[in-house]
Amino acid sequence: MNEPSKDAYDAEYLVLHEFAKAAKEKLSVESWDYIMGGAETETTFKRNRQALDSVAFRPRVLCDVDDIDASGTLLGCPMRIPVLLAPIGSLQDFIPGGGAGPTLAAERFGNMHMLSSTCHPGLEEVAAAAPDYQKIFQLYVRGDRAWVDDHIRRAIDVGYVGFCFTVDLDAYGRRERDLAKRHKTTSRQKAKGENFQYRFSWDDIKRIRDEFDIPLILKGIATAEDAAMAVEHGINVVYVSNHGGRQLDHGRGGLEVLPEIVSAVSGKAEIIFDGGVMRGNDVVKAMAMGVNAVGIGRLQALAGAAAGVEGMVRMLEILELEIITTLRLLGVRNYDELLKGNYLHACDPIREAGALSAFPLLDEGY
């Protein structure tokens, strides 16, 4: 596979930072801060970006890189690039169509979307928007056993290819940008039953694994110990995430925890990673460390807020071009070659990590 054909200089969006600029102009300050903020001091949030910036590349030259394959797979489903549109709560507050928007963008581009259970219009309605296309449903536990089982059956009935439990939300992170403005998203306004998440445990996972025939994903794994537990419980996908720095403050950066988790999983489950990913080279770094797919949250939200479904599709096209360019400049044709070589090196970041530090040209007015 070679470069995407759509890269005309008259395109409305030619570089990724243009989505951030457009989104900020269109969004209210409340919605902007909801997307771009983290918990308390936002230390975990910043460490996500810092971890990505603390890895440099070791390129090889004089390699045949005429034909680049940037595609991937997840749960047996082909993806044009190994990028998952991660679940985002309250999408309906800033993206037309709410949770259906990313699913339609994923269908059009050729990757996957994981729908958040706090998104409108709901799991059946989103499934109906792309009835024949691969998608995953993510659940926050807000009810008893019967309530959970009902959601699993409904997801199976309408064709979701995987079911995800978010497991790092035993308490809702104190997101001070929202609290200081007394801002509540539509999801938070209707939130109830959070006590059920407090009691959700490995025993529940075992029961669900035994009773239902659908691939299971645990999102929010941040240690080798929990990754090993997930494998022991037959989890199909370990989703490495700290909720974009929006839950536990003073956690480690996402990419920093990857080596121990990849080692603990030892090929017995697939791995998704998210945390601060804003560029194609971020995706390549994670793939070089042994993941199967990379989730994008804030970048997805910025593109959707800027230009809806079309914006998310265009963002994925640009991301694909960045991935292909990075692979080619590293001297590899695909991720298998990337994994076989030594293409990463620890380094010191050159700038302070922040919400948009991956886009330094924004500071210069571009």
C-alpha positions as a printed Julia matrix, in Angstrom:
366×3 Matrix{Float64}:
   0.0     0.0    0.0
   1.36    3.44  -0.95
   0.42    6.98   0.07
  -3.27    7.9    0.17
  -4.32    9.7   -2.98
  -6.1    12.52  -1.15
  -3.4    14.99  -0.21
  -4.24   17.96  -2.44
  -2.92   21.32  -1.29
  -6.37   22.84  -1.63
  -7.84   20.48   0.97
  -9.52   22.22   3.89
  -7.47   20.18   6.34
  -3.91   19.31   5.39
  -2.22   18.94   8.79
  -3.62   17.58  12.04
  -3.22   20.73  14.11
  -5.78   22.46  11.87
  -8.5    20.33  13.49
  -7.54   21.61  16.93
  -7.6    25.2   15.73
 -11.02   24.81  14.09
 -12.49   22.91  17.03
 -11.47   25.57  19.53
 -13.1    28.23  17.4
 -16.37   26.29  17.19
 -16.7    24.85  20.69
 -17.85   26.52  23.87
 -15.18   26.91  26.54
 -17.02   24.26  28.57
 -16.86   21.67  25.79
 -13.27   22.56  24.93
 -12.14   22.05  28.51
 -14.11   18.81  28.79
 -12.2    17.42  25.81
  -8.78   18.81  26.67
  -8.74   18.53  30.46
  -7.56   15.92  32.92
  -7.98   15.12  36.6
  -6.81   17.44  39.39
  -3.24   18.63  38.58
  -3.41   16.94  35.14
  -0.09   15.23  35.87
  -1.13   11.86  34.4
  -2.51   13.66  31.36
   0.82   15.43  30.76
   2.84   12.28  31.44
   0.97   10.52  28.64
   2.39   13.0   26.17
   5.77   13.08  27.92
   6.07    9.28  27.64
   5.52    9.44  23.88
   8.02   12.3   23.54
  10.61   10.31  25.53
  11.06    7.8   22.7
  13.19    8.51  19.63
  13.55    6.55  16.42
  16.56    4.59  15.1
  16.03    4.62  11.31
  17.65    2.26   8.81
  18.5     3.29   5.26
  18.91    1.75   1.81
  15.93   -0.55   2.37
  13.3    -1.37  -0.23
  10.28    0.58   1.03
   8.44    0.93  -2.24
   5.34   -0.88  -0.99
   4.16   -0.01   2.53
   1.44   -1.96   4.33
   0.08    0.18   7.18
  -3.0    -1.96   7.8
  -3.82   -3.97  10.9
  -6.38   -6.29  12.45
  -8.26   -6.42  15.73
 -10.51   -9.29  16.84
 -10.05  -10.75  13.38
 -11.41   -7.61  11.72
  -9.28   -5.86   9.09
  -8.4    -2.21   9.62
  -6.95    0.16   7.05
  -4.68    1.43   9.82
  -4.44   -0.08  13.33
  -6.25    2.85  14.9
  -9.37    2.53  17.02
 -11.71    5.47  17.5
 -11.77    5.18  21.28
 -14.93    5.52  23.38
 -15.7     9.1   24.42
 -18.52    9.99  26.78
 -20.99   12.76  25.91
 -20.0    12.88  22.23
 -23.47   14.22  21.57
 -22.42   17.48  23.25
 -19.93   18.38  20.53
 -20.2    16.0   17.54
 -23.27   15.95  15.26
 -24.97   12.57  15.53
 -23.27   11.75  18.83
 -21.98    8.2   19.0
 -23.15    7.41  15.48
 -20.67    9.9   14.0
 -17.43    7.97  14.71
 -19.05    4.69  13.66
 -19.98    6.2   10.3
 -16.47    7.67   9.96
 -14.91    4.3   10.8
 -17.1     2.56   8.24
 -16.23    5.08   5.56
 -12.49    5.02   6.24
 -12.07    1.36   7.13
 -11.06    1.08  10.78
 -13.1     0.55  14.0
 -15.04    2.53  16.6
 -15.71    1.58  20.19
 -18.99    3.13  21.31
 -19.24    4.51  24.86
 -22.33    3.51  26.81
 -22.77    7.15  27.85
 -23.24    8.28  24.25
 -26.52    9.04  22.59
 -28.42    7.8   20.67
 -27.68    4.34  22.15
 -26.24    0.97  21.19
 -29.11   -0.18  18.95
 -29.42    3.13  17.13
 -25.68    3.37  16.49
 -25.62   -0.22  15.27
 -28.46    0.62  12.87
 -26.42    3.51  11.44
 -23.85    1.0   10.14
 -25.59   -2.37  10.43
 -23.08   -4.4    8.44
 -19.9    -2.86   9.79
 -17.59   -4.01  12.62
 -17.91   -2.13  15.91
 -17.35   -2.6   19.64
 -19.51   -1.59  22.6
 -18.03   -0.26  25.87
 -19.94   -0.37  29.16
 -19.69    1.49  32.44
 -21.31   -0.73  35.06
 -24.33    1.2   36.34
 -26.65   -1.65  37.33
 -26.85   -5.12  38.8
 -26.06   -8.47  37.18
 -29.3    -8.52  35.2
 -28.63   -4.99  33.93
 -25.13   -5.91  32.77
 -26.32   -9.13  31.11
 -29.06   -7.26  29.3
 -26.5    -4.92  27.72
 -24.32   -7.83  26.64
 -27.26   -9.64  25.02
 -28.42   -6.48  23.27
 -24.92   -5.85  21.91
 -24.69   -9.42  20.64
 -28.14   -9.22  19.06
 -27.27   -6.16  16.96
 -23.88   -7.41  15.83
 -21.18   -5.82  17.94
 -17.97   -7.82  17.46
 -16.61   -7.18  20.94
 -17.76   -6.06  24.39
 -15.61   -3.84  26.58
 -15.76   -3.08  30.29
 -14.03    0.08  31.47
 -12.42   -0.84  34.78
 -10.6     2.32  35.89
 -13.69    4.28  36.92
 -14.39    3.1   40.47
 -14.6     6.79  41.29
 -15.23    9.61  38.83
 -12.02   11.62  38.5
 -12.09   15.18  39.81
 -11.79   17.09  36.56
 -11.22   20.55  37.91
 -11.66   22.4   34.63
 -15.27   21.19  34.67
 -15.78   21.6   38.4
 -14.45   25.16  38.46
 -17.04   26.17  35.86
 -19.8    24.04  37.45
 -20.07   22.3   34.08
 -21.85   18.97  33.72
 -22.03   17.12  30.43
 -25.32   15.54  29.4
 -23.94   12.19  30.57
 -23.0    13.48  34.03
 -26.39   15.14  34.43
 -28.05   11.74  34.08
 -25.4     9.68  35.89
 -26.73    7.21  38.44
 -25.94    3.76  39.74
 -22.19    4.39  40.05
 -22.1     2.27  43.21
 -22.45   -0.83  41.04
 -19.04   -0.09  39.49
 -17.52   -0.01  42.99
 -18.41   -3.66  43.52
 -17.61   -4.97  40.05
 -14.77   -7.5   40.39
 -12.81  -10.36  38.83
 -15.59  -12.7   39.98
 -17.99  -10.84  37.7
 -15.56  -11.1   34.81
 -15.27  -14.87  35.34
 -19.03  -15.29  35.37
 -19.5   -13.21  32.22
 -16.69  -15.03  30.42
 -18.34  -18.35  31.29
 -21.84  -17.3   30.23
 -21.41  -15.26  27.06
 -19.82  -16.02  23.72
 -18.46  -12.64  22.67
 -14.87  -11.36  22.74
 -14.24   -9.42  25.96
 -12.05   -6.36  26.4
 -10.92   -4.75  29.66
 -10.12   -1.05  29.3
  -8.06    0.67  31.95
  -5.27   -1.84  32.54
  -2.12   -0.09  33.79
   0.01   -2.79  35.45
   1.56   -6.13  34.58
  -0.29   -7.71  37.5
  -3.72   -6.8   36.16
  -2.71   -7.71  32.61
  -1.76  -11.19  33.86
  -5.08  -11.47  35.7
  -6.91  -10.53  32.52
  -5.16  -13.27  30.58
  -5.94  -15.79  33.33
  -9.63  -14.86  33.04
  -9.71  -15.44  29.29
  -9.9   -11.79  28.26
  -9.45  -11.41  24.51
  -8.09   -7.86  24.5
  -6.14   -6.0   27.18
  -6.75   -2.29  26.71
  -3.9    -0.28  28.22
  -5.28    3.09  29.25
  -5.38    5.59  32.09
  -8.53    7.22  30.72
  -6.51    9.95  29.05
  -5.32   11.2   32.43
  -8.9    11.93  33.47
  -9.12    9.51  36.4
  -6.22    8.8   38.79
  -3.88   11.77  38.99
  -0.1    11.22  39.33
  -0.22    7.98  37.34
   2.43    6.87  34.88
   2.36    7.86  31.25
   0.6     5.28  29.09
   3.53    4.36  26.85
   5.74    3.96  29.92
   3.67    1.01  31.18
   3.53   -0.81  27.84
   6.7    -2.95  28.13
   5.64   -4.66  31.35
   2.13   -5.29  30.03
   3.31   -6.67  26.69
   5.59   -9.0   28.64
   2.82  -10.09  31.01
   0.34  -10.75  28.19
   3.0   -12.7   26.28
   0.9   -13.03  23.14
  -2.06  -14.64  24.94
  -4.35  -11.7   24.21
  -4.43   -8.74  21.86
  -3.41   -5.33  23.19
  -4.88   -1.89  22.56
  -3.05    1.19  23.81
  -4.17    4.78  24.24
  -2.9     7.83  26.07
  -1.88   11.11  24.47
  -1.75    9.84  20.88
  -1.94   12.75  18.47
   0.38   11.85  15.59
   1.1     9.03  13.19
   4.56    8.55  14.69
   2.9     8.0   18.09
   1.02    5.09  16.52
   4.23    3.67  15.09
   6.01    3.88  18.46
   3.24    1.9   20.15
   3.14   -0.67  17.35
   6.92   -1.09  17.63
   6.4    -1.98  21.3
   4.03   -4.83  20.43
   0.44   -3.6   20.51
  -2.25   -4.62  18.02
  -4.08   -1.3   17.81
  -3.87    2.25  19.09
  -6.84    4.21  20.42
  -7.35    7.9   19.75
  -9.71    9.95  21.86
  -8.96   13.68  21.93
  -7.78   13.78  18.32
 -11.01   12.07  17.29
 -13.05   14.57  19.3
 -11.21   17.55  17.82
 -11.72   16.34  14.26
 -15.38   15.58  14.91
 -15.98   18.93  16.58
 -14.24   20.69  13.7
 -16.03   19.0   10.81
 -18.24   16.1   11.91
 -17.99   12.75  10.12
 -16.08   14.28   7.2
 -13.56   15.72   9.64
 -12.95   12.39  11.34
 -12.48   10.64   7.99
 -10.05   13.33   6.84
  -8.17   13.12  10.16
  -7.73    9.37   9.66
  -6.45    9.96   6.12
  -3.82   12.38   7.39
  -2.93   10.03  10.23
  -2.49    7.24   7.69
  -0.15    9.41   5.62
   1.92   10.19   8.72
   2.13    6.49   9.61
   3.2     5.5    6.09
   5.78    8.3    5.99
   7.22    7.23   9.36
   7.43    3.56   8.37
   9.13    4.42   5.1
  11.66    6.72   6.76
  12.41    4.02   9.33
  13.2     1.61   6.51
  10.36   -0.87   7.13
   7.44   -1.96   5.0
   5.08   -3.26   7.71
   4.69   -3.78  11.43
   6.21   -7.28  11.37
   9.47   -5.81  10.13
   9.15   -3.06  12.74
   8.86   -5.62  15.54
  11.87   -7.62  14.34
  14.23   -4.65  14.47
  15.51   -2.21  17.06
  13.88    1.03  15.97
  13.29    2.82  19.3
  15.63    4.61  21.7
  15.01    6.41  25.0
  15.55   10.17  24.88
  14.75   13.38  26.73
  11.7    15.36  25.57
  12.55   18.68  23.96
   9.44   20.56  25.09
   7.12   20.63  28.06
   4.24   18.19  27.66
   0.76   19.64  27.38
  -2.65   19.23  25.81
  -1.47   20.36  22.38
   2.33   20.07  22.67
   2.26   17.57  19.78
   1.31   20.56  17.59
   4.0    23.21  18.26
   3.1    25.24  15.18
  -0.11   26.31  16.91
   2.07   28.44  19.22
   3.42   30.22  16.16
  -0.01   31.1   14.83
  -0.29   28.52  12.05
